[in-house]
Amino acid sequence: MSFSSQKKFYLLCLLSVLCLLLGSCQNRIDIPSNKNMLMITYLKEPSLTFYNTSSNKIIKNEKLGFVIKTMERLSDDIVLFTKENEDGLFTLDLHTGKIEKIERVGKGISMILPAPELHLCFLADTEKNQIYFFDTKKMKITSKITVGNSPVSLALDKEKKELFVANLKNASISKISIRKQKVIRSFPVIERPSALFFDGENIWVAAHGPYGELNKNLYVYDKSTGKNVKTIKVGLMPVGFFHPESSSNLYVICHGSNEVYEVNMKTGTVNHPIEVNENPYFINGHGGKIYVSSLDGNTLNIINQKTFRLEEQIPLKDGPYIIHVR
């Protein structure tokens, strides 16, 4: 073997080792075939848990070579996701388990919001202060729009084809016309907004609130004028929403008080909260159940939607985060 061949050989070996250490070369995940399943990601370790919602049991824990930062479904079989500290946008085929890098984006993607009826997916980039329009037919980003400082959450008005963006660092909402692909209005909101929900008329905002005087309310704003039309008291630091289809109730997680609230959007009444394990961080639902991950409590909290009672707390690995319903 020549000296130059030796160098190439050692370089390839080094690259192979780096790929194994960093996980950037992993191109497939072994996915169970069961469809009654949750996929749970972790912020504190590179893992993916598969949980069977029919048997109420963990099917398997899959060790990954990377931490999943954001994840949303594009279709029945395709999931779009990003990795922590990587600039790629990836797809995961739920049928084959194949992972494919399809775009280069910044490392600051904070949220992915699918809009299948528009054949679009919206991505918020907190580092570049931009919203990306991802075309799900072409499978690529087709445009970028600059918004406020550090966009962290998105909500969609399907009828008017408008996108609402919560900007964390300058406490504002940017309203984007999807047709015109530009910001058409901005207005101030409660400090450090963390989540948005659009009820068809108004925009609901969950927020940490100002430093030294943390927030214990939900704020409801008129989508046209930006006027605060309603304030509803909940727990400390509301950070996430879940809304079941055809329901008048909105479910809210408060990670400062470790509680889940049920709020009737029509009357503004609030049900007695459910206490869950430490630092509830993500909420989702399916089949009459509400699922909440406790980032520091290392559990999956399962709530019966009809009775609004805590049914079970499933021990998980360290730092559970996103709950994806397959």
Secondary structure by P-SEA (a helix, b strand, c coil): ccaaaaaaaaaaaaaaaaaaaaccccccccccccccbbbbbbccccbbbbbbcccccccbbbbbcccccbbbbccccccccccccccccccccccccbbbbccccccccccccccccccbbbbbbccccbbbbbccccccccccccccccccccccccccbbbbbbbcccbbbbbbcccccccccccccccccccccccccbbbbbccccccccccbbbbbcccccccccccccccccccccccccccbbbbbbccccbbbbbcccccccccccccccccccccccccbbbbbbccccbbbbbccccccccccccccccccccccc
